[in-house]
Amino acid sequence: MEKTEIQTVESKSLLAAVYYLEKDELSYNEHALITIQLENAISRSNIAIFNAKGQQVNGDMDFPLSKDFLEDVVADHISHYITDEYFYNGIFYKDNEGDFVVITRASKIEFNKQVDALVKILITISVISLFIIFVFSQLLGYIAYQPIVSIIDQIRKRKESNFYQPLELKKAYTEVNDLIITYNQFIDHIAKTFAVQKNFIDYVSHELRTPIAALFGTLDVTKQNKRSTKEYEEVLEQLNQYANDLQDTLDQMMLLSGAKTTFELITVRIDEVIWQVIEKAILYHSARIEVDINVSNDQLLKVNGNDKLLELALDNIVGNAIKYSDNQIVKLNFLERNHHLEIDIIDNGIGILAEDINQIKQNFYRGSNSKNYPGKGIGLSIANIIFSLHQINLRISPNPAGGTIVTLVFDN
């Protein structure tokens, strides 16, 4: 605004110079036009014309001007300064009658009113803007924080019986959705681990009771009558078998519970783990196993997991296939489907009845057609828990040719 006012006063200075100093060179009509423009623009009381000697020769402005200001105008050909009441402008003007300094001034009354009005407008707008920002920040804060409040409320309602339930939000922004997905994945992993630990107690109480009871029963029967050396040897062999069963059960339970491993997950080759399982099956059961690896992407065979747990789970699956097929040929097919690794374990055994298929993964459950085969009903449930920890989906379906097909779908 000041710059605009100074430019306006400068124009008035030039107009005053033409009016006073070019009168002898202008026609009557031209000078009359300049006179009208000057009268409309500025009064003579705001004009002062000085000659080269610093004497005022025209204009009615009686305000004393400093000598320094006049010298600045002469030196720079144009200058200005501002007081509390006026804008002053001076121009150096060369005329045929000599050199002159033309000084004009403009009152600051209207300018000051405009500035005051502008300041009031800016203050008002600032206050209103701050109020609007405050209101909207509260509203946006509420909208942004509401999903967090909902998450906190849901977590507070979690108890031992439902702590593993996933969080749910109908509407949330991207960051909160990522938080919920991460939390649900974390809780799901904890729930699976918790299930392993919880089942460990069930397994121990169930599995240890049977061999221990058999041990005490055999000892009680043996003590009742004197027996021959051969009978004692048979009893000792029986006790040794019970002890071996007990040791195997403890090893499996300790491995599954984490007593012998911290569930450290590393990159392992699933085919190498399966070859170890196959070698044991051939060594201990004289198993006949055919393996067909039809995977073009070698990276799919690399799994982030615990090799001991995977070996235990796969040993249970392959062992069941060998046992319930009466040691017929078992086929292991490695397939690549939808960019995921799948392994089919196919046997031609007794199969699983339709009424048992949905319960066969439960703890201690055995199929109704498996009574003639030894077992505890925990192998498949152990395998299912281990596969879940490794994000491997275990599917069981009947073999059209007779028997069972167990499919392992690797998600990682």
C-alpha positions in Angstrom: 0.0 0.0 0.0 2.9 2.4 0.8 4.5 1.6 -2.5 1.3 2.4 -4.4 0.9 5.7 -2.5 4.4 6.7 -3.3 3.9 5.9 -7.0 0.8 8.0 -7.0 2.5 11.0 -5.4 5.3 10.6 -7.9 2.8 10.9 -10.7 1.4 14.0 -9.1 4.9 15.5 -9.0 5.3 14.9 -12.7 1.9 16.4 -13.4 2.8 19.5 -11.2 6.1 19.9 -13.1 4.3 19.9 -16.4 1.7 22.4 -15.2 4.2 24.9 -13.8 7.3 24.5 -15.9 5.9 23.6 -19.4 3.3 26.3 -19.6 5.2 28.3 -22.1 5.6 25.2 -24.4 2.0 23.9 -24.3 -1.0 25.1 -26.3 -3.8 26.7 -24.4 -6.0 23.6 -24.7 -3.2 21.3 -23.6 -2.4 23.4 -20.6 -6.1 23.7 -19.8 -6.4 19.9 -19.8 -3.3 19.7 -17.5 -4.9 22.2 -15.2 -8.1 20.2 -14.8 -6.0 17.0 -14.1 -3.9 18.8 -11.5 -7.0 20.3 -9.8 -8.5 16.8 -9.6 -5.3 15.2 -8.4 -3.7 17.6 -5.9 -4.1 21.0 -4.4 -1.5 23.7 -4.8 -1.0 23.8 -1.1 0.7 20.4 -1.5 3.1 21.5 -4.2 6.4 23.3 -4.0 8.8 24.1 -6.9 12.4 24.9 -6.1 15.1 26.3 -8.4 18.7 25.3 -8.5 19.5 27.7 -5.7 17.0 26.1 -3.4 14.5 28.9 -3.6 10.8 28.1 -3.8 9.5 29.6 -7.0 6.1 28.0 -7.3 3.5 26.1 -5.3 1.7 27.0 -2.1 3.2 24.3 0.2 4.6 26.2 3.2 6.0 23.2 5.1 9.8 23.7 5.5 11.8 20.9 3.7 15.2 19.9 4.8 18.2 20.7 2.7 19.3 17.1 2.7 16.1 15.9 1.1 16.5 18.5 -1.7 20.1 17.4 -2.2 19.0 13.8 -2.4 16.5 14.6 -5.1 19.1 16.4 -7.1 21.6 13.6 -6.7 19.2 10.7 -7.4 16.7 12.6 -9.6 13.9 11.1 -7.5 13.4 10.6 -3.7 10.7 10.3 -1.1 10.1 10.1 2.6 7.2 9.5 4.9 6.0 11.2 8.0 3.1 10.4 10.3 0.8 12.7 8.3 2.2 12.9 4.7 3.9 11.1 1.9 6.5 13.3 0.3 8.0 12.9 -3.2 10.5 14.9 -5.1 11.7 14.7 -8.7 14.5 16.5 -10.4 13.2 18.2 -13.6 15.3 19.8 -16.4 13.5 22.7 -18.2 14.5 25.2 -20.8 14.6 27.8 -18.1 16.9 25.8 -15.8 16.9 22.9 -13.3 14.1 22.5 -10.8 13.1 20.3 -7.9 9.4 19.5 -7.8 8.0 18.4 -4.4 4.5 17.1 -3.8 2.9 15.6 -0.8 -0.3 13.5 -0.1 -2.1 13.2 3.2 -2.0 9.9 5.0 -5.4 10.3 6.7 -7.2 7.9 4.2 -4.2 5.7 4.0 -4.1 5.3 7.8 -7.8 4.6 7.9 -7.3 1.9 5.3 -4.4 0.4 7.2 -6.4 0.4 10.5 -9.3 -1.2 8.7 -7.0 -3.8 7.1 -5.4 -4.6 10.5 -8.9 -5.0 12.1 -9.9 -7.3 9.2 -6.7 -9.4 9.5 -7.1 -9.7 13.3 -10.8 -10.7 12.9 -10.0 -13.2 10.2 -7.1 -14.6 12.3 -9.3 -15.0 15.4 -12.1 -16.6 13.3 -9.6 -18.8 11.5 -8.0 -20.0 14.7 -11.4 -20.8 16.1 -12.3 -22.8 12.9 -8.9 -24.6 13.0 -9.5 -25.4 16.7 -13.0 -26.8 16.0 -11.9 -28.8 12.9 -8.8 -30.1 14.8 -11.1 -31.3 17.6 -13.4 -32.9 15.0 -10.5 -34.5 13.0 -8.9 -35.5 16.3 -12.1 -37.3 17.3 -12.4 -39.0 13.9 -8.7 -40.0 14.0 -8.8 -41.2 17.5 -12.1 -43.0 17.4 -10.7 -46.2 15.8 -8.0 -46.2 18.5 -10.7 -45.9 21.2 -12.6 -48.8 19.6 -9.4 -50.9 19.6 -8.8 -50.1 23.3 -12.4 -51.0 24.2 -12.2 -54.3 22.4 -8.8 -55.2 24.0 -10.2 -54.4 27.5 -13.0 -56.8 26.9 -10.6 -59.6 26.1 -10.4 -62.4 28.6 -8.6 -65.8 28.7 -11.5 -67.4 26.8 -11.6 -64.9 23.9 -8.2 -63.1 23.9 -7.4 -64.7 20.5 -10.4 -63.2 18.8 -9.4 -60.7 16.1 -10.1 -57.0 16.3 -12.8 -55.7 14.0 -13.4 -52.1 12.8 -16.0 -51.1 10.2 -14.2 -47.9 9.2 -10.6 -46.9 9.7 -7.8 -45.2 7.9 -4.9 -47.1 6.3 -2.5 -46.8 9.3 -5.1 -48.2 11.7 -6.0 -51.0 9.3 -2.3 -51.9 9.1 -2.2 -51.9 12.9 -5.2 -54.1 13.2 -3.9 -56.6 10.6 -0.5 -56.7 12.4 -2.2 -57.1 15.8 -4.5 -59.9 14.6 -1.6 -61.8 13.0 0.3 -61.4 16.3 -2.6 -62.6 18.4 -3.2 -65.5 16.0 0.4 -66.6 16.4 0.2 -66.3 20.2 -3.1 -68.2 20.2 -1.5 -71.0 18.2 1.5 -71.1 20.5 -0.8 -71.0 23.5 -2.8 -73.9 22.1 0.4 -75.9 21.8 1.3 -75.2 25.4 -2.2 -75.9 26.6 -2.4 -79.1 24.7 0.9 -80.2 26.1 -0.7 -80.6 29.5 -3.5 -82.7 28.0 -1.0 -84.8 26.1 1.2 -85.4 29.1 -1.7 -86.3 31.4 -3.2 -88.7 28.8 0.0 -90.2 27.3 2.0 -90.7 30.5 -0.9 -92.2 32.4 -1.1 -95.3 30.0 2.5 -96.4 30.0 3.0 -95.6 33.7 -0.2 -97.6 34.6 1.1 -100.5 32.4 4.4 -100.4 34.2 2.9 -100.6 37.7 0.4 -103.2 36.6 3.1 -105.4 35.1 5.2 -105.1 38.2 2.3 -105.9 40.5 1.4 -109.0 38.5 5.0 -110.1 38.4 5.5 -109.8 42.2 2.5 -112.0 43.0 4.1 -115.3 41.9 7.5 -116.6 41.4 8.4 -116.9 37.7 11.0 -118.6 35.6 14.0 -116.8 34.1 12.3 -116.8 30.7 9.2 -115.3 32.1 11.2 -112.6 33.8 13.0 -111.9 30.6 9.6 -111.5 28.9 8.5 -109.2 31.6 11.7 -107.1 31.4 11.2 -106.9 27.6 7.7 -105.7 28.1 8.8 -103.2 30.7 11.5 -102.0 28.3 8.9 -101.5 25.6 6.8 -99.4 28.0 9.8 -97.4 29.0 10.7 -96.8 25.3 7.1 -95.7 24.6 7.3 -93.4 27.6 10.6 -91.9 26.4 9.3 -91.3 22.9 6.2 -89.6 24.3 8.3 -87.4 26.6 10.6 -86.5 23.6 7.6 -85.5 21.5 5.9 -83.6 24.2 9.1 -81.7 25.2 9.8 -80.9 21.6 6.3 -79.7 21.0 6.1 -77.7 24.3 9.4 -75.9 23.5 11.4 -77.5 26.3 14.0 -78.7 23.7 13.6 -75.9 21.3 12.7 -72.2 21.4 10.7 -72.5 18.1 13.5 -70.7 16.3 12.5 -70.2 12.7 15.1 -70.4 10.0 15.1 -71.1 6.3 15.0 -74.8 5.7 14.5 -76.9 2.6 11.4 -78.9 3.0 12.5 -81.6 0.6 15.6 -82.2 2.7 13.4 -82.6 5.8 11.2 -85.1 4.0 14.2 -87.1 2.8 15.2 -87.5 6.4 11.7 -88.7 7.3 11.8 -91.1 4.3 15.2 -92.5 5.4 13.9 -93.3 8.9 10.7 -94.9 7.5 12.8 -97.1 5.2 15.2 -98.0 8.0 12.7 -98.8 10.7 9.6 -99.9 8.7 11.1 -101.1 5.4 8.7 -98.6 3.9 8.2 -98.4 0.1 8.0 -94.7 -0.8 7.9 -93.1 -4.2 8.8 -89.4 -4.5 7.9 -87.2 -7.5 9.2 -83.6 -7.4 7.5 -81.4 -10.1 8.5 -77.9 -9.0 10.1 -75.4 -11.4 10.6 -72.7 -8.9 13.3 -74.0 -6.5 12.6 -71.1 -4.1 9.3 -72.7 -3.2 11.1 -75.5 -1.5 12.6 -73.1 1.0 10.4 -72.7 4.1 10.8 -70.4 7.1 10.4 -72.9 10.0 11.8 -75.2 12.6 13.3 -78.3 11.0 12.8 -80.5 14.1 9.1 -79.7 14.5 8.5 -80.1 10.7 10.3 -83.5 10.8 8.1 -84.6 13.7 4.9 -83.5 11.9 5.9 -85.1 8.6 7.0 -88.3 10.3 3.5 -88.6 11.8 1.8 -88.1 8.4 4.1 -90.5 6.5 4.0 -92.9 9.4 0.2 -93.0 9.4 0.3 -93.6 5.6 2.6 -96.5 6.0 0.8 -98.0 9.0 -2.8 -97.7 7.8 -1.9 -99.1 4.3 -0.2 -102.1 5.8 3.2 -101.0 4.3 2.0 -100.6 0.8 3.6 -98.1 -1.6 3.2 -94.5 -0.3 3.5 -91.7 -2.9 4.8 -88.2 -2.2 4.2 -85.7 -4.9 5.7 -82.2 -4.9 3.5 -79.8 -6.9 3.5 -76.1 -7.8 -0.1 -74.8 -7.8 -1.0 -71.1 -8.0 2.6 -70.1 -7.2 2.5 -72.1 -3.9 4.1 -75.4 -3.0 1.8 -78.3 -2.3 2.8 -81.8 -1.2 0.4 -84.7 -1.6 1.0 -87.8 0.6 -1.0 -90.6 -1.0 -1.7 -94.1 0.4 -3.9 -97.0 -0.5 -4.8 -98.0 3.0 -8.1 -98.2 4.9 -8.9 -94.6 4.4 -10.9 -92.3 6.7 -14.7 -92.7 7.0 -16.8 -89.7 6.0 -18.2 -89.4 9.5 -14.7 -89.2 11.0 -13.1 -86.7 8.5 -14.2 -83.5 10.4 -13.0 -84.8 13.7 -9.8 -86.7 12.8 -7.6 -83.7 13.7 -8.9 -83.5 17.3 -6.8 -84.6 20.3 -7.0 -88.3 21.0 -9.6 -88.9 18.3 -9.2 -92.1 16.3 -11.2 -93.2 13.3 -13.8 -95.9 13.9 -12.1 -98.2 11.3 -8.6 -98.0 13.0 -9.2 -100.1 16.0 -7.1 -102.9 14.7 -4.1 -100.6 14.4 -2.0 -99.4 17.4 -2.1 -95.6 18.1 -2.8 -92.9 20.6 -4.8 -90.5 18.6 -2.4 -87.6 19.0 -0.1 -87.9 15.9 -2.4 -86.1 13.5 -3.4 -83.4 16.0 0.3 -82.7 16.8 1.1 -82.5 13.1 -1.9 -80.1 12.5 -0.7 -77.8 15.3 2.9 -77.8 14.0 1.7 -77.1 10.4 -0.5 -74.2 11.7 2.5 -72.7 13.4 4.3 -72.8 10.1 1.4 -71.4 8.1 0.9 -74.7 6.3 -2.6 -75.8 5.6 -3.4 -79.5 6.2 -6.1 -80.9 4.1 -7.4 -84.5 4.2 -9.4 -86.1 1.4 -10.3 -89.7 0.3 -8.2 -91.3 -2.4 -10.5 -92.3 -5.3 -8.4 -95.4 -5.7 -8.9 -96.2 -2.0 -7.0 -94.9 0.9 -6.2 -91.2 1.9 -4.7 -88.2 0.4 -3.1 -85.7 2.8 -2.3 -82.4 1.1 0.0 -79.8 2.6 -0.4 -76.2 1.2 2.5 -73.9 2.0 1.5 -70.2 2.3 4.9 -68.8 3.2 
